[in-house]
Every structure is written in C-alpha cells, then in structure tokens.
Amino acid sequence: MVYLSRIYTRVGDQGKTALGSGDMVPKNHPRVTAMGSVDELNSLLGVLASQLPPGPDHEFLREVQNNLFDLGADLCLPIDTAKAGESLRIGKALWEKLEKKIDQWNEKLQPLTSFILPGGSQVSCWTHLARAVCRRAERDLVTLASQEAINPDSLIFLNRLSDLFFVMARIYNNQGRNDILWVPGKTSS
C-alpha cells in the first residue's frame, strides 16, 4: 500500500529522481520520459472518462487507467534490478484483453476505405488525442528499449492501447458514420 505523508520531498530539486530500485537518474532520462508520457496519457483518460456517462465504457476506461499505473510501476523498476516475481509487470493477459475489446468494438464498424482525420464528436476528439499521446508514450518506450532492457509486454500493451483508442474514437463518431475522411490533395491545388 502507498502511504504519502508529505507531497514535496526536495529530492528532485537538483533535477534528479529516484527509480523503484533506489537509483537516482536525471529527470530527462529516457525511463523517466516514458513514465511521464504514460502519466500524461493517464491524466488525459481522466478527462475522457469525465465526458462519458456512467456505464461499461466509463468503467473500462477506469480499468485502463489502473493498468497504466501498473505500467508506471513496471517502468519504475528496471528489469535488471528487479527480483523475479517481486515486481509488478504488465503481462500478456492485459494486451490480449485489449485485443478482444478492439475486435468487439470493430465488429460494429464498417471497414475503412480512407484514412480518417481526428475529429467529430467531442468524445471522439478526446479519444483521438489519447491515441496520439499513447503513440508518443510508445515511441518513448522504444527509445528506452534501445538503451536498456524493458518488459516487452509493456510495449505490446501500449501498441494495442493506441489501436483501441482509434477504434473507440470511431465508435464515438456514431459508429464511424460521422468519421471525417481524409481526401488526399484536397486543398493543395
């Protein structure tokens, strides 16, 4: 359980932060950057959830937010410092669950014949923004993985999550009927 008696610790005043291993790293370290992008995505999902009425989709987003906190815990403890079985890690079951949800929602949609522009309903716009932030978090994790070992399931999880947001954005555009289609070269003449 987490217990916070003080919010400020002054540990970060010199531009460093502690990982779950206790190691101090600069706040611009690729691991901290990836954790920050995941945190930003989680905050954005809070905004998106506030736009949804109570129900299964709202509850699902809250579940994803909890999964993103788990991902933050996974990223906070480098693979090489963690004792097997003693650290919280994102697993295959989480991204497989996302795949099932994507398939379930995608069955309601007509296949795409064009790329779509982010837009449409307010909820769809927030969901497209979540997709873009998720893709950035994924890129940040790829950057980290080029320098240090990471849990490969964490990268798959973010990749599936961004796919889910794409499908979800279409769902909230009247089952894709209000998607705004990209017209190549429409305004370049």
ABEGO torsion letter per residue (X at the ends): XBBBABABAGAAAAGBBBBAAGBBBBAABAAAAAAAAAAAAAAAAAAAAAABBBEAAAAAAAAAAAAAAAAAAAAABBAAABBBGABBBBBAAAAAAAAAAAAAAAAABBBBABBBBBEEBAAAAAAAAAAAAAAAAAAAAAAAAAABBBBAAAAAAAAAAAAAAAAAAAAABGGGAABBBBBBGAAAX
